Amino acid sequence: MLLETIERVNRLRQQALNDPKFIQSAKAHEKALNTQQQNYAGGQKSKAKVRKDKSLAEIYHHAEFGQQADTSTH
């Protein structure tokens, strides 16, 4: 069964490679993929920013620790 499937796929592949419309379509598809990849890669470089990690002191600079803010009990 596997051998039959491989033979069928190879036959169809050979037919496709002998078809000028298929070759033209494949080249157009390859060109579109390359263009899309270049546009995506070019756009990512300009948008990417290096972000510096904040220290805990920078994150919690507004908080007061060691004092109970709410005097009510639960």
Beta strands, then each sheet from edge to edge (+ up, - down):
end
